[in-house]
Amino acid sequence: MLSTTDPQEELIAEHRLWTAVIARAIDEWVSGNLRAQREAEIYLFGDGEDFKLVCYAAGLNPQALRCKLLRLKKSGAGPMPMRILGTHRVAFRVPGNRVAAMAS
């Protein structure tokens, strides 16, 4: 006997999948290693179409999500670029709530 799947259940499952993709990118941006943070930042804030497509597939507004992420970034909840003595450095959180900086 063939099993039929409710189209609404399929849509919910698809939204969950793509939401997990975005959540993973945000997690890497906030707490991944330096390389993962950079790649996630490019994905989340860059001009690529992938981010928009994934947001729409998750049922999210990409512009609204980016605005929220920018607010997090400005509040210090995400990694924040900073200038020290004219060189770019990237601040990131390490275990123990310390903030470390590495030259970029």
MDTraj code that builds the backbone (N, CA, C; nanometers):
import mdtraj as md
import numpy as np

residues = "MET LEU SER THR THR ASP PRO GLN GLU GLU LEU ILE ALA GLU HIS ARG LEU TRP THR ALA VAL ILE ALA ARG ALA ILE ASP GLU TRP VAL SER GLY ASN LEU ARG ALA GLN ARG GLU ALA GLU ILE TYR LEU PHE GLY ASP GLY GLU ASP PHE LYS LEU VAL CYS TYR ALA ALA GLY LEU ASN PRO GLN ALA LEU ARG CYS LYS LEU LEU ARG LEU LYS LYS SER GLY ALA GLY PRO MET PRO MET ARG ILE LEU GLY THR HIS ARG VAL ALA PHE ARG VAL PRO GLY ASN ARG VAL ALA ALA MET ALA SER".split()
xyz = np.array([
    [0.0832, -0.1170, 0.0000],
    [0.0000, 0.0000, 0.0000],
    [0.0886, 0.1244, 0.0000],
    [0.0579, 0.2211, -0.0825],
    [0.1333, 0.3448, -0.0897],
    [0.0943, 0.4387, 0.0230],
    [0.1940, 0.5020, 0.0777],
    [0.1690, 0.5991, 0.1833],
    [0.1591, 0.7374, 0.1198],
    [0.0575, 0.8112, 0.1531],
    [0.0449, 0.9471, 0.1024],
    [0.0854, 1.0434, 0.2117],
    [0.1522, 1.1478, 0.1708],
    [0.1980, 1.2486, 0.2648],
    [0.1187, 1.3755, 0.2439],
    [0.0781, 1.4330, 0.3517],
    [0.0054, 1.5585, 0.3475],
    [0.0972, 1.6682, 0.2936],
    [0.0536, 1.7446, 0.1913],
    [0.1375, 1.8522, 0.1368],
    [0.1779, 1.9544, 0.2427],
    [0.0904, 1.9790, 0.3394],
    [0.1240, 2.0736, 0.4465],
    [0.2393, 2.0200, 0.5315],
    [0.2399, 1.8901, 0.5577],
    [0.3495, 1.8294, 0.6340],
    [0.4803, 1.8382, 0.5567],
    [0.4749, 1.8195, 0.4263],
    [0.5951, 1.8315, 0.3435],
    [0.6503, 1.9732, 0.3475],
    [0.5604, 2.0719, 0.3416],
    [0.6033, 2.2118, 0.3472],
    [0.6680, 2.2432, 0.4812],
    [0.6087, 2.1940, 0.5886],
    [0.6656, 2.2162, 0.7218],
    [0.8038, 2.1516, 0.7314],
    [0.8174, 2.0312, 0.6803],
    [0.9466, 1.9619, 0.6839],
    [1.0513, 2.0385, 0.6033],
    [1.0107, 2.0905, 0.4875],
    [1.1045, 2.1675, 0.4052],
    [1.1458, 2.2956, 0.4766],
    [1.0522, 2.3653, 0.5392],
    [1.0853, 2.4871, 0.6145],
    [1.1838, 2.4553, 0.7265],
    [1.1614, 2.3436, 0.7955],
    [1.2519, 2.3052, 0.9051],
    [1.3927, 2.2773, 0.8535],
    [1.4009, 2.2104, 0.7410],
    [1.5318, 2.1798, 0.6817],
    [1.6083, 2.3078, 0.6504],
    [1.5446, 2.3999, 0.5797],
    [1.6137, 2.5222, 0.5401],
    [1.6372, 2.6144, 0.6587],
    [1.5497, 2.6099, 0.7582],
    [1.5737, 2.6862, 0.8811],
    [1.6978, 2.6328, 0.9521],
    [1.7168, 2.5017, 0.9497],
    [1.8358, 2.4414, 1.0105],
    [1.9627, 2.4856, 0.9384],
    [1.9555, 2.5022, 0.8062],
    [2.0717, 2.5503, 0.7292],
    [2.1091, 2.6913, 0.7756],
    [2.0095, 2.7771, 0.7892],
    [2.0352, 2.9146, 0.8337],
    [2.0855, 2.9151, 0.9780],
    [2.0230, 2.8348, 1.0628],
    [2.0660, 2.8286, 1.2031],
    [2.2108, 2.7835, 1.2141],
    [2.2504, 2.6887, 1.1318],
    [2.3894, 2.6413, 1.1326],
    [2.4846, 2.7530, 1.0922],
    [2.4476, 2.8289, 0.9892],
    [2.5324, 2.9406, 0.9450],
    [2.5451, 3.0446, 1.0557],
    [2.4360, 3.0750, 1.1233],
    [2.4401, 3.1728, 1.2323],
    [2.5260, 3.1200, 1.3471],
    [2.5112, 2.9938, 1.3796],
    [2.5917, 2.9334, 1.4861],
    [2.7408, 2.9406, 1.4530],
    [2.7765, 2.9108, 1.3282],
    [2.9168, 2.9195, 1.2871],
    [2.9653, 3.0636, 1.2893],
    [2.8801, 3.1564, 1.2521],
    [2.9165, 3.2983, 1.2534],
    [2.9444, 3.3458, 1.3952],
    [2.8652, 3.2986, 1.4908],
    [2.8790, 3.3432, 1.6293],
    [2.9881, 3.2678, 1.7037],
    [2.9974, 3.1351, 1.6829],
    [3.0864, 3.0587, 1.7705],
    [3.1774, 2.9600, 1.6982],
    [3.1844, 2.9674, 1.5673],
    [3.2732, 2.8778, 1.4944],
    [3.4179, 2.9231, 1.5026],
    [3.5062, 2.8441, 1.4444],
    [3.6452, 2.8882, 1.4383],
    [3.6541, 3.0076, 1.3428],
    [3.7676, 3.0721, 1.3384],
    [3.7805, 3.1968, 1.2623],
    [3.7433, 3.1782, 1.1152],
    [3.7873, 3.0692, 1.0553],
    [3.7553, 3.0446, 0.9142],
    [3.6042, 3.0270, 0.8943],
    [3.5410, 2.9499, 0.9833],
    [3.3964, 2.9280, 0.9747],
    [3.3210, 3.0594, 0.9944],
    [3.3690, 3.1429, 1.0860],
    [3.3059, 3.2731, 1.1078],
    [3.3112, 3.3586, 0.9818],
    [3.4260, 3.3616, 0.9185],
    [3.4408, 3.4423, 0.7969],
    [3.3506, 3.3909, 0.6855],
    [3.3497, 3.2598, 0.6655],
    [3.2660, 3.2025, 0.5598],
    [3.1183, 3.2275, 0.5884],
    [3.0781, 3.2122, 0.7143],
    [2.9388, 3.2360, 0.7509],
    [2.9020, 3.3829, 0.7329],
    [2.9926, 3.4726, 0.7673],
    [2.9649, 3.6158, 0.7496],
    [2.9487, 3.6508, 0.6025],
    [3.0314, 3.5938, 0.5181],
    [3.0165, 3.6166, 0.3741],
    [2.8815, 3.5653, 0.3268],
    [2.8428, 3.4480, 0.3731],
    [2.7137, 3.3892, 0.3344],
    [2.5972, 3.4740, 0.3857],
    [2.6018, 3.5119, 0.5126],
    [2.4901, 3.5832, 0.5741],
    [2.4770, 3.7276, 0.5276],
    [2.5893, 3.7942, 0.4980],
    [2.5842, 3.9367, 0.4676],
    [2.6285, 3.9709, 0.3256],
    [2.6721, 3.8719, 0.2489],
    [2.7193, 3.8965, 0.1131],
    [2.6061, 3.9182, 0.0142],
    [2.6434, 3.9359, -0.1109],
    [2.5464, 3.9639, -0.2165],
    [2.4965, 3.8396, -0.2878],
    [2.5381, 3.7220, -0.2416],
    [2.4991, 3.5987, -0.3091],
    [2.3492, 3.5725, -0.3023],
    [2.2990, 3.5048, -0.4017],
    [2.1568, 3.4716, -0.4077],
    [2.1207, 3.3533, -0.3186],
    [2.2191, 3.2701, -0.2837],
    [2.1906, 3.1503, -0.2037],
    [2.1192, 3.1838, -0.0730],
    [2.1671, 3.2857, -0.0035],
    [2.1071, 3.3237, 0.1243],
    [1.9598, 3.3577, 0.1071],
    [1.9301, 3.4366, 0.0061],
    [1.7908, 3.4751, -0.0183],
    [1.7051, 3.3533, -0.0505],
    [1.7563, 3.2658, -0.1361],
    [1.6800, 3.1470, -0.1739],
    [1.6539, 3.0560, -0.0537],
    [1.7550, 3.0392, 0.0295],
    [1.7387, 2.9548, 0.1482],
    [1.6382, 3.0183, 0.2445],
    [1.6453, 3.1496, 0.2616],
    [1.5487, 3.2177, 0.3488],
    [1.4064, 3.1971, 0.2983],
    [1.3864, 3.2190, 0.1693],
    [1.2519, 3.2011, 0.1137],
    [1.2058, 3.0567, 0.1298],
    [1.2956, 2.9616, 0.1097],
    [1.2598, 2.8201, 0.1257],
    [1.2256, 2.7875, 0.2707],
    [1.2831, 2.8642, 0.3650],
    [1.2540, 2.8453, 0.5076],
    [1.1308, 2.9247, 0.5510],
    [1.0757, 3.0041, 0.4598],
    [0.9601, 3.0863, 0.4947],
    [0.9984, 3.2130, 0.5677],
    [1.1225, 3.2601, 0.5460],
    [1.1725, 3.3789, 0.6148],
    [1.1969, 3.4924, 0.5161],
    [1.1921, 3.6136, 0.5663],
    [1.2238, 3.7317, 0.4875],
    [1.3731, 3.7582, 0.5018],
    [1.4522, 3.7475, 0.3938],
    [1.5971, 3.7633, 0.4068],
    [1.6393, 3.9019, 0.4552],
    [1.5701, 4.0070, 0.4120],
    [1.6067, 4.1422, 0.4557],
    [1.5807, 4.1597, 0.6056],
    [1.4687, 4.1089, 0.6531],
    [1.4370, 4.1196, 0.7962],
    [1.5379, 4.0406, 0.8801],
    [1.5752, 3.9213, 0.8336],
    [1.6728, 3.8412, 0.9067],
    [1.8072, 3.9112, 0.9099],
    [1.8496, 3.9674, 0.7972],
    [1.9778, 4.0396, 0.7953],
    [1.9761, 4.1583, 0.8898],
    [1.8645, 4.2295, 0.8962],
    [1.8540, 4.3433, 0.9889],
    [1.8720, 4.2963, 1.1328],
    [1.8093, 4.1845, 1.1675],
    [1.8233, 4.1306, 1.3033],
    [1.9667, 4.0874, 1.3304],
    [2.0298, 4.0249, 1.2312],
    [2.1691, 3.9823, 1.2480],
    [2.2619, 4.1018, 1.2627],
    [2.2349, 4.2085, 1.1884],
    [2.3164, 4.3296, 1.2012],
    [2.3016, 4.3918, 1.3398],
    [2.1803, 4.3871, 1.3933],
    [2.1610, 4.4373, 1.5303],
    [2.2400, 4.3535, 1.6300],
    [2.2401, 4.2214, 1.6110],
    [2.3200, 4.1341, 1.6980],
    [2.4682, 4.1677, 1.6864],
    [2.5115, 4.1879, 1.5621],
    [2.6520, 4.2189, 1.5380],
    [2.6911, 4.3491, 1.6077],
    [2.6058, 4.4504, 1.5959],
    [2.6349, 4.5800, 1.6582],
    [2.6291, 4.5736, 1.8102],
    [2.5462, 4.4829, 1.8635],
    [2.5339, 4.4709, 2.0090],
    [2.6491, 4.3926, 2.0706],
    [2.7285, 4.3265, 1.9851],
    [2.8401, 4.2479, 2.0354],
    [2.8070, 4.1011, 2.0546],
    [2.6854, 4.0596, 2.0184],
    [2.6471, 3.9197, 2.0349],
    [2.7123, 3.8302, 1.9306],
    [2.7485, 3.8852, 1.8176],
    [2.8167, 3.8098, 1.7130],
    [2.9605, 3.8552, 1.7045],
    [3.0403, 3.7927, 1.6201],
    [3.1780, 3.8401, 1.6040],
    [3.1766, 3.9808, 1.5483],
    [3.2652, 4.0651, 1.5952],
    [3.2646, 4.2023, 1.5483],
    [3.4026, 4.2425, 1.4995],
    [3.4089, 4.3008, 1.3797],
    [3.5377, 4.3514, 1.3336],
    [3.5748, 4.4762, 1.4136],
    [3.7024, 4.4927, 1.4383],
    [3.7461, 4.6139, 1.5074],
    [3.8800, 4.6584, 1.4500],
    [3.9057, 4.7860, 1.4607],
    [4.0322, 4.8411, 1.4127],
    [4.1232, 4.8637, 1.5326],
    [4.2459, 4.8139, 1.5226],
    [4.3445, 4.8368, 1.6273],
    [4.4730, 4.8819, 1.5583],
    [4.5172, 5.0014, 1.5892],
    [4.6391, 5.0580, 1.5322],
    [4.6412, 5.0505, 1.3793],
    [4.5271, 5.0754, 1.3188],
    [4.5205, 5.0804, 1.1738],
    [4.5148, 4.9455, 1.1040],
    [4.5179, 4.8361, 1.1766],
    [4.5086, 4.7046, 1.1138],
    [4.3736, 4.6449, 1.1464],
    [4.3212, 4.5655, 1.0563],
    [4.1935, 4.4993, 1.0823],
    [4.2170, 4.3792, 1.1718],
    [4.1346, 4.3666, 1.2703],
    [4.1371, 4.2502, 1.3573],
    [3.9943, 4.2005, 1.3704],
    [3.9795, 4.0749, 1.3998],
    [3.8474, 4.0178, 1.4191],
    [3.8385, 3.9689, 1.5625],
    [3.7369, 4.0166, 1.6326],
    [3.7155, 3.9719, 1.7705],
    [3.6198, 3.8555, 1.7681],
    [3.6425, 3.7599, 1.8546],
    [3.5528, 3.6460, 1.8626],
    [3.5531, 3.5924, 2.0040],
    [3.4467, 3.5279, 2.0400],
    [3.4324, 3.4742, 2.1748],
    [3.4988, 3.3367, 2.1837],
    [3.5653, 3.3147, 2.2956],
    [3.6273, 3.1843, 2.3205],
    [3.5703, 3.1314, 2.4517],
    [3.5867, 3.0021, 2.4795],
    [3.5323, 2.9481, 2.6044],
    [3.5764, 3.0290, 2.7248],
    [3.4877, 3.0478, 2.8181],
    [3.5162, 3.1291, 2.9363],
    [3.4722, 3.2730, 2.9205],
    [3.3993, 3.3047, 2.8113],
    [3.3485, 3.4386, 2.7833],
    [3.4572, 3.5440, 2.7640],
    [3.5795, 3.4999, 2.7364],
    [3.6837, 3.5965, 2.7035],
    [3.6662, 3.6349, 2.5571],
    [3.7194, 3.7492, 2.5217],
    [3.7167, 3.7904, 2.3817],
    [3.8606, 3.7916, 2.3341],
    [3.8876, 3.7161, 2.2295],
    [4.0218, 3.7102, 2.1718],
    [4.0209, 3.7865, 2.0399],
    [4.1358, 3.8313, 1.9970],
    [4.1448, 3.9024, 1.8695],
    [4.2587, 3.8425, 1.7878],
    [4.2351, 3.8276, 1.6603],
    [4.3368, 3.7783, 1.5686],
    [4.3418, 3.8723, 1.4499],
    [4.4593, 3.8938, 1.3971],
    [4.4723, 3.9767, 1.2771],
    [4.4064, 3.9063, 1.1616],
    [4.3395, 3.9832, 1.0786],
    [4.2746, 3.9242, 0.9611],
    [4.3541, 3.9522, 0.8364],
])
top = md.Topology()
chain = top.add_chain()
for i, resn in enumerate(residues, 1):
    res = top.add_residue(resn, chain, resSeq=i)
    for name in ("N", "CA", "C"):
        top.add_atom(name, md.element.get_by_symbol(name[0]), res)
traj = md.Trajectory(xyz[None], top)
